[in-house]
Amino acid sequence: MSENQNHHPEEMAAFFDARADGYDRHMKNTVAEYNLFYEAVAKPILPTEERIRILDLGCGTGLELKEIIKKTPQARVTGIDMSRKMLDLLAEKHKNSTIFLELIQDSYETVVLSSEAYDYAVSVMSVHHLLPDRKLALYKKVWSALKPGGLYIEGDYVVTPATERALMAEYLEMLDSGQLTNTLCHIDIPFSVTTQFALLQEAGFCDIDVQVRFKNNAVLVALKPLKP
């Protein structure tokens, strides 16, 4: 879990607004094999000049888009994030890009997504803030938003089953002590690969695979089947 979150969990949007300016530098210093990791996020996406649609959940400053744009320069990217400052940095960074950006300041848990609208959905270093029931609900929502045959690509933290159990126990202690409220707070609860696979399968995905794994960072890929 994140340093000092145990005593004073911060509201999610405020947490990232306060750290937006140093976010890119922080990720370069903390994500294992940073360049290879972000290349792996883009690897399952097929090169095309068509205006395909890509959903980016928790897009932040758009670090993943650098490699994605190389493969899909005409894509329409819908980026969703709770932090206004993060979205502003993303827009500035890609203001001269060939892709079409639709940026939405909202929670990807509650925002309404069109059914079967996206060729790909990606989430990078974001959904490890969700408990299993909420993550499952999100995966079902992503499944519905993807076209049949669409891919969901998730680059995030993964941990051992023992660490997963310890983090869940720590979270429950915080809940029991009243440190958490109904407000969405920044708390890291990464899962094991086994748990991730189970949740994705329950949501309806198939052909789930680990694209790469570098220490506690992994890229998972899951397919929405052509037929239910």
C-alpha positions in Angstrom: 0.0 0.0 0.0 1.1 3.6 -0.5 3.3 5.3 2.0 1.4 7.0 4.8 -2.0 6.1 3.5 -2.6 3.9 6.5 -3.3 6.9 8.8 -4.7 9.5 6.5 -6.2 8.1 3.2 -6.7 11.0 0.7 -9.7 11.5 -1.5 -8.8 10.1 -4.9 -9.1 13.1 -7.2 -7.4 15.4 -4.7 -4.5 12.9 -4.3 -3.7 12.9 -8.0 -4.3 16.7 -8.5 -1.7 17.3 -5.8 0.8 15.0 -7.5 0.1 15.7 -11.2 3.1 17.8 -11.9 5.5 15.1 -10.7 3.5 12.1 -11.8 5.5 11.2 -15.0 8.8 11.4 -13.2 7.4 9.3 -10.3 6.3 6.6 -12.7 9.6 6.5 -14.5 11.3 5.9 -11.2 9.0 3.3 -9.8 7.6 1.1 -12.7 9.9 -1.8 -13.2 11.4 -1.8 -16.8 9.4 1.4 -17.5 10.0 1.6 -21.3 9.4 -2.1 -21.9 6.3 -2.1 -19.7 4.6 0.7 -21.7 5.7 -0.9 -24.9 4.0 -4.1 -23.7 0.8 -2.3 -23.1 0.6 -1.2 -26.7 1.9 -4.5 -28.2 -1.5 -6.3 -28.4 -2.9 -3.4 -30.4 -2.7 -4.1 -34.2 -1.2 -1.3 -36.3 -3.9 0.5 -38.3 -4.6 3.8 -40.0 -8.3 3.5 -39.4 -10.1 5.6 -36.8 -10.6 2.8 -34.3 -12.0 3.6 -30.8 -9.9 3.1 -27.7 -11.1 3.5 -24.1 -8.5 4.6 -21.6 -9.6 4.1 -18.0 -7.8 6.2 -15.4 -5.7 7.8 -18.2 -3.9 10.2 -16.0 -1.3 12.1 -18.0 -1.5 9.6 -20.9 1.9 7.9 -20.5 0.6 4.8 -22.3 -0.5 6.9 -25.4 3.0 7.5 -26.7 3.4 3.9 -27.8 -0.3 3.4 -28.7 -0.2 6.4 -31.1 2.7 4.8 -33.0 0.4 1.9 -33.9 -2.9 3.7 -34.3 -2.2 7.3 -35.3 -5.8 8.0 -36.4 -7.5 6.5 -33.3 -10.3 8.1 -31.3 -9.3 7.8 -27.7 -11.8 8.3 -24.8 -9.8 9.0 -21.7 -11.5 9.0 -18.3 -9.9 10.3 -15.1 -11.0 12.0 -11.9 -8.1 14.4 -11.8 -8.6 17.7 -13.8 -4.9 18.5 -13.5 -4.0 15.1 -14.9 -6.3 15.6 -17.9 -5.0 19.1 -18.6 -1.4 17.7 -18.7 -2.5 14.9 -21.0 -4.2 17.4 -23.4 -1.2 19.7 -23.4 1.2 16.8 -24.0 -0.8 15.5 -27.0 -2.1 18.8 -28.4 -0.3 18.2 -31.7 -1.2 14.5 -31.9 -3.0 13.0 -34.9 -5.3 11.1 -32.6 -8.7 12.5 -31.6 -8.9 12.9 -27.8 -12.2 12.9 -25.9 -11.3 13.6 -22.2 -13.9 13.0 -19.5 -13.4 14.1 -15.9 -15.3 11.5 -14.0 -15.0 8.1 -12.3 -14.9 5.2 -14.7 -17.0 3.3 -12.2 -20.0 5.6 -12.7 -19.6 7.2 -16.1 -22.0 5.8 -18.7 -20.3 4.0 -21.6 -21.9 3.1 -24.9 -22.4 -0.6 -25.5 -20.0 -2.4 -27.9 -18.4 0.9 -28.9 -14.7 0.3 -28.4 -12.1 -1.8 -30.3 -9.7 -1.8 -27.3 -9.9 -0.8 -23.6 -6.7 -0.1 -21.7 -6.1 0.6 -18.0 -2.6 1.4 -16.7 -1.6 1.7 -13.1 -5.2 2.5 -12.0 -7.6 -0.3 -11.1 -5.4 -1.5 -8.2 -7.4 0.9 -6.1 -10.6 -1.2 -6.3 -11.8 -4.0 -4.1 -12.8 -7.3 -5.7 -16.5 -6.6 -6.0 -15.9 -3.2 -7.5 -13.2 -4.4 -9.9 -15.6 -7.2 -11.1 -18.3 -4.6 -11.7 -15.8 -2.5 -13.7 -14.7 -5.5 -15.8 -18.3 -6.3 -16.6 -18.8 -2.7 -17.6 -15.7 -2.8 -19.9 -16.8 -6.1 -21.4 -20.1 -4.5 -22.4 -18.4 -1.5 -23.8 -16.1 -3.5 -26.0 -17.0 -4.7 -29.5 -17.1 -8.5 -29.9 -13.5 -9.6 -30.5 -12.2 -6.5 -28.6 -9.3 -6.6 -26.2 -8.9 -5.3 -22.7 -5.3 -4.5 -21.7 -4.4 -3.9 -18.1 -0.9 -2.8 -17.0 -0.8 -2.7 -13.2 0.7 -4.0 -10.0 0.5 -7.7 -9.1 1.4 -9.3 -5.8 1.7 -12.8 -4.3 -1.4 -14.4 -2.8 0.1 -13.9 0.7 0.6 -10.2 0.1 -2.9 -9.9 -1.4 -4.3 -11.4 1.8 -2.2 -9.0 4.0 -3.4 -5.9 2.1 -7.0 -7.0 2.3 -6.6 -7.5 6.1 -5.0 -4.0 6.4 -7.9 -2.5 4.4 -10.5 -4.1 6.7 -8.7 -2.8 9.7 -8.9 0.7 8.3 -12.6 0.2 7.6 -13.3 -1.1 11.1 -11.3 1.8 12.7 -13.4 4.4 10.9 -10.4 5.8 8.8 -12.4 5.2 5.6 -15.6 6.9 4.5 -17.9 6.5 1.6 -15.7 9.0 -0.3 -13.4 7.2 -2.8 -10.0 7.3 -1.2 -6.5 6.5 -2.6 -5.7 3.1 -1.3 -3.6 0.5 -3.1 -5.0 -3.1 -3.1 -3.2 -4.9 -5.9 -4.2 -8.6 -6.4 -2.4 -11.7 -7.4 -2.5 -12.9 -11.0 -4.7 -15.8 -10.0 -7.3 -13.4 -8.6 -7.1 -11.2 -11.6 -7.7 -14.1 -14.0 -10.7 -15.3 -11.9 -12.3 -11.8 -11.9 -11.8 -11.3 -15.7 -13.2 -14.8 -16.4 -16.2 -14.1 -14.2 -16.8 -10.9 -16.2 -17.0 -12.9 -19.4 -13.5 -12.5 -20.8 -11.5 -15.4 -22.4 -8.0 -16.1 -23.6 -6.6 -14.2 -20.6 -2.8 -14.0 -20.6 0.1 -12.3 -18.9 1.8 -10.3 -21.7 4.9 -9.5 -19.6 5.8 -9.3 -15.9 8.6 -7.3 -14.5 8.8 -7.8 -10.7 5.5 -6.5 -9.3 4.4 -4.9 -12.6 2.5 -6.9 -15.2 0.5 -6.5 -18.4 -2.6 -8.7 -18.7 -4.6 -9.1 -21.9 -8.2 -10.4 -22.1 -10.5 -11.0 -25.1 -14.2 -10.4 -25.4 -15.3 -13.4 -27.5 -17.0 -12.9 -30.8 -19.9 -14.9 -29.7 -21.3 -15.0 -26.1 
